[in-house]
Amino acid sequence: MIDNQIDINPSNKKVAFYTLGCKLNYSETSTISRMFENKGYQKVEFNQKPDIFIINTCSVTENADKKCKKIVREAQKINPDGYVAIIGCYAQLKPQEISEIEGVDAVLGAAEKFQLVDLLDGFKKEPKGEKAKVYNQNIEEAIEYHTSYSLNDRTRTFLKVQDGCDYPCAYCTIPLARGKSRSDTIENVLKAAQEIANKGVKEIVLTGVNIGDFGLLNGKRDNTFLDLIKALDEVEGIERFRISSIEPNLLTDEIIEFVAQSKRFVPHFHIPLQSGSNKVLGLMKRRYKRELYVDRVTKIKSLMPHCCIGVDVIVGHPGETEEEFLVTYNFLNELNISYLHVFTYSERENTLALTIKPVVPQHKRAERSKMLHILSDKKRRFFYENQIGKECSVLFEEDITDGMMQGFTENYVRVIAKYDPLLINETKRIRLLNINNDMLVEVEEVESFEFVG
């Protein structure tokens, strides 16, 4: 802990946050910001000349170092005297590298970021030319679990239920950045969900690094993900629960069957695939083969034909020849899925993938990414077209553009409608009419509708 060298009244201090990366990072940033507010700091926007800048970084994001440097430069332009602290996965993986970035005052790793307010009490800016102070324990010491959830959007909240990962995939640094798999207790998750409900939020998205592995506490399994969602299904005040992402080998028949008859869990799964080639899946050290993935999709669609299924896929992984990529492309083309999240492989230090040959040239990675993005657009349109004419519920959001408002159906169709202030954060029965040029579905009210909930 650093000495409190100056007397600072937190109520006079403004703090701003910038988040890179995943929903999990957003949930943690939101929780840390509430810690500051509870101490009397005033949370402001990044461009409102804050006294303290907190930048939450990602290791998955390409060019993490460039993005971090750019944000630090912007912070210095906004307030040259502002205190800059870097947290998150990139801060855990490369603390010394970040400490040398001009303008950075402190770097905090995975085990320290939730102690930020106390560790940096005083927020005394380092003299120009001095390296930042680094608080970064060995990742093996990141064993505590911190309940986190976002409250930036009163319509939807990201609730963290699990952290860390025990799966050493060849391309991934997340276990090095976040540590071993560990979970919240069901009791704590239910308490957080009720707190969120009391704020008027209607939808909770469950997040984590590997949420299907939920239930590990102090290295021992106390519960399962199925136990968790059964308990959450009874939470009053929340209309929808959405599962952000779950590994195919952890998505059991029982989970699928429960969601199919659930009161609150929506028919939407996001299931990482990464490759449709068993050879490449083996090189990636994934824990399943493509046949299991087909089985999961088939099971979902047999019980919920209208279910939305999203897929993560990586292009250009070492060892992915042109033939193996086409195996993936054809596999996805024939699969009954709704959209793709396409990631272009990028090299990460201390990963097994760096030892695998052949290395795919950058221009080939870009070509393959473009092909899959086009395929994703076709898949989404086909999925939307199959929903046209159906009645469903839409949770309308607060963002208003040009007199129009948007929202999502329970099965993740994005719709657009004329702005009506009474509809914000309300669930309404509608009929899907047609797809506009922006890939948004226009809707009409169902006759004699009533608000749901």
N, C-alpha and C positions, 0 to 999 in steps of 0.2 A: 504493500500500500504506500502511496506517495504522501509526503507531508502536505498538510493543508497550509500552504505558505501565504495565502491571502484570504482575507475575510470576505466571503461572497454571500450575498443574500439571494437564494435561488429565485425569489419572486421577481428579481430584476433581470434575470437571465432568460434569453430566448433560445430555444433549441429546435433544430430541424433535422429531418431524417430523409435519407435516399436509399431505396432498396433495389438491388439487382437480383435477378434469379427467380426462384420458384415461389409458390404459394406458401410454403413452409417459412421461407425468409420473411414474407409479408406478415405472417401471423406473429413471428418473433419480434419484428420491428415494432409492430403495434403494441405488443406487451411491454417492450422496453420503453416505448414512448409514454405509456401509462405510469411506469415507475418514475419517470422524470416529473410528470404532471403531479403525481402524488407527493413529490418532494417540493413542489412549489414552482417548478420551472414552467415557462410559458411555451407551448408548442406552436410553431409557426411554419409557414411554407419555406422552401429552400431559398427562394429569392427575396425573402423579407428581412434580409440582413440579420440572421440569427447570430448569437454569440458562440453557439456550439453547433457543429455539424457532425452528425453520426451517419456513416456510410456503411450499409450492410451489403457485403459482397458475396459473389457466387464463384465457385470453381468450375462449374459446368459451362458457364457462359464463355463463348469464344472471346479471345483477347481480353481476358479479365484484367490484366495489368494495364492495358491501354484505357479501358473503360474507367478503371479506378483513378488513374492519373488525370483523365479528362474531368471527372467529377470534382477531384481535389482542386484542379485549376479554376474551375467555375466557382467553387466555394471561396477561393482566395480573391477572385474578382469581386464577389458579392460583399465579402468582409475580410480584408487583409489581416485583421486582428482576431478573426474567428478561430476557435479551437476546433481541430479536426481529428476525429477518432474513427478508425477503421475496424470493423468487426466482420464476422461471417466466415464462410468456408475458405475464401482466398486468404484471409488474415490468419487462419490456422495453418494453411499449407506453406505460405511464403511470408512469414512475419518480418524477417530481416530485409527482404526485398522491398516490402511496403514501407518499412521504417526509413528507407533512404529516399522516398519520394518527397520532394520539397513541399513543405506546407503541412505534412502529416505530423501530429503531435503524439498520438498514441495508437497502438495496435493491440487488439484483444482477441484471443483465440476462443475456441469452442467452450472451454470450461470457465472463461472469464467474462463473456459478453453480458451475462445476466447480473454481474456484479459491477457493471460499468459505472453506475451512479456513485457507488461507494469507493471503488478503486480510484476514480478520477476526481474525487471530491476536491473542489477548488478550480479545476479546469484551467490551470496556469499554462499559458502558451509557452512552448519551448523557444529559446532564443534562436534567431535566424542562423541557419547553418548547422544546428544541432540535430542529431538523429532523434527520431521519435522514441518514446518509452514503449517497451514491448512487454506485454503480459500474455504469456503463451506457454501453457504447460504441455507436456507430452499428451497426445490424444488419448492414450490409455487411461489418463486421469479424468477424462470427460465422461463421468459415470452418473452424474446427477441428472434428473429429469426436471424440466421446467415447463409447467403448463403455459400454453400460449394460444392466443386467438386474436384475430383482427377485428376492429370495430370501425373501419373507415367507411364502410358502406352499410347503411341500415337495412338494406334488402338482403344481403348475403354476407356471411362471415366464414373465414377459414379457421378451423379449430384443429390444432395439432394434437394428435393422440399418441404419436410414436416418434422416436428419433433414432438416428444411427442405423447401421446396416452390417450384417454379418456375411453378406454375399460379396465375395471378392471378384467381381466381373473384371475382365481383362482391361477394359477401357476406362474404368471409373475410379475417381479419387475420393468419392463420398465417404467410404469407411475411414480414410485417412483424415478427412476434414471434420467428420462428425462423430467418429468413434463407433463403439459397438451398439447393437440394437438394444433399445430400452424403451419402456412404455410408461404411460401414466396409469393410474389405477382407474377402474371403472367408476368408482365413487367420485374421483376428482373430475373425470370427464363429464359425468352427469351434472355435477355442481357447476362446471363451466358452461355447459349447454343451457342450464336453467338461468344462469346469469345473462347469457346472450339473449334468451327468450324474453327476459324481463326488460331488455333494451328495445324490444319491438322488432327484432330481426326475425324474418320468416324462413330463411334457408341457411343451413350450416353445411359447409363442405369439409369433410374429414380429410386431414392432410397428415403427412409423415414422410419419412424416407422410404420405408417399407412397411406400410400399414397392415398388410396381411400378416405380418409377424407380430402384431400386437399381442401383449400378454406377458412379455419378458420383464421381470422385475428383479434386479440384483442377480441377473444371470439365470434365474429360474422362471419357468412358465407358470403363471398363476391363472391366467385366463386365455381366451382365444378371441379373435376378431369377431367371430360369430356371437360370442357372449356379449361383446360390446354393443354390436348393432341391435341385438335383441333388447338390451337395456335402454338404448337411446330411442328406440321406437315407441317407448312409453312416455317420453318427455313431452309435457304439455306446453303449448305455446309455439313450438317449432312446427311449421307445416311440411318442410322438406329437409331431408338429409340426402347429401350427394357424396358418393365415394370418389375421391379425386383420382386415385391410381392404385391398382393392386396387381401383383405379380400373378401370372397365369397358374403357376404351380401352387399358389396359396389361395386361389379363388376356387373354393370347394363347391360341390353340388349343393351342400347345405346352405351356403351363403347365397347362391343364386336362387334357390328355392325360397329362402326367406324373403329376399328382396321382391320376388315375384308376387308375394301375398302381403307385403308390408303395408302398414298404414301410412308411413312417412318416408321410407326410402324410395327414391325415384328410379325409374327404369333407364339407368345410364351407367355404363361401366367404361372406365379407361384402363386398358390392359396393355402393358408394354410387351412388344414382340421383339423389336430390335433387328431381327433378320428372319426371312422366310426360308433360309437355307440351313439345314441341319449341320452342315459342315461349318458354316460361319458361326452358328450358335455355339458349337463346340469350341471354336477358337475364342469366342467371347466369354467362355466359361459360364454361360447361362444354364439354368437348372431344369430345362425342359427341352422337348423337341417340338417341331411344328405340328405334329399329330395331336399333341395335348392342346395346343392353341385352337386347332380346328374343333376339338371336342368341347372346349369351353364356349366358343362362339355358337356352336350347334345347340348346346344345352340352354344358353341364354335365349336364343331365338325360338326354341321350341316352347318355352314358357312365356316369353314376352316378345312377340313378333315385332312390336313397335319400339323395342329397346334401342337406344343409341349406343353404339360401341366405338370408342376412340382407340387408336393404336399409336404407340411410340415406335419409331423405326430409325435406325442409324444407317447412313450410307457411307461407303468409303472406308469401312473398318479394314485394317490390314488383313490380307488373305481373301478379301472379297474380290474375286475375279469378275470379269464382265459376265461370264456364264452364271456365277453365283448370284450376282445382282439381278439378272433376268429371272432366276428362280424366285427371288424375293418379289420382284415386280409381278410376275404371273400369279404367285401365291396370293398376294394382296388383291390383285384384280379380280380373282375368283371368289374371294372371301366376302361373306355377308357382313361388312363393317360399314361405318358411317363417315369417318374422317380419319386423317393421319396427322400426327405431329412428327415432322421430319427433322432429324438432327444430322448435321454433317460431322463426321468423325474429325476430331482434332486431337493432336498428340498431347498427352498429359505425363508429366514427370512421375517416375516411380510406379508406372503401370506395366503390366505384363504385355499389353498390346504393342509396346515399343520394340519387343523382341520378335514380333511376328512378321513374316514376309509372304508375298510381296507387299510393298507399301503402295497404296493407290495414289496416283498423281492428283494434285489439287483440282485441275481442270476436269478430271473424271468425276471427282466427288461432286463438283458443282453441277455437272450434267445429270448425274443420277438424282441429286436433290431436286433439280427442276422437274425431272420426269415424275417423281413421286408427289411433288406439290400439285402438278397437273392432275394426277390420278386422285389425289385427295379432294380436289375441287369437284371432280366427276362423281366421286363417292358421296360427297355431301349433297350435291344436287339430286342424285338418284334417291338418297334417303329422304330428303325434303319432299320430292315429288310424290313419294309413296305415302306421305302424311297429308297431302292436300285433300281437303274435303272432310277431314276428321275433326271431331270436337276434342278439346283438351283444355287444360288449365295453364294460364300464363301468370308468372309473377313479374309484374311490371317494375322497372327500375327508375331511379331518380334522374338519370342523365337525359337531358332534353336537347335535341338538335333540330333547328329549323322547324319548330312546332311539332316534332314527332318524338315519340318515346318508344323504347324497346324493352324486351323482356325475353325470358326463356320459358318454353314449355317444360313439363316434367321430364320429357325425353330429349331435352337439349336442342330444340329447334328455336333459333333466334327469330323473333317476330318484331314487326314494327306496326305502330298504330298512331292515330292522331292524339296529341297530348291532351290529357285530362288530369288535372291535379288530384282528383278523387281516386285515381287508379294507382298512384305511386305507392309502392310497397303493399299492393293488394293483389290477391290471386283471383283471377277472373276466368269464367268459362267462355271460350271463343271457338270459332271455326276457322281453320286454315284455308285461305283462298287461293293465293298464287305467290310465286317467287318473283321478286323484283330484280332489277339489274345489279343491285348490291348484295345479292344472295340473302336477302331478308324476306321473310314470309309475311305478306299482308293478311289481315284477319278481319273478321266481323264478329260482332257480339252474338252470342247464342240467345235466341228469343227468350224473354222472361228470365234472364240470368239472375243468379244471386251470388254475392261475394262468398268465396269459400273461406272458412275459418272464422 
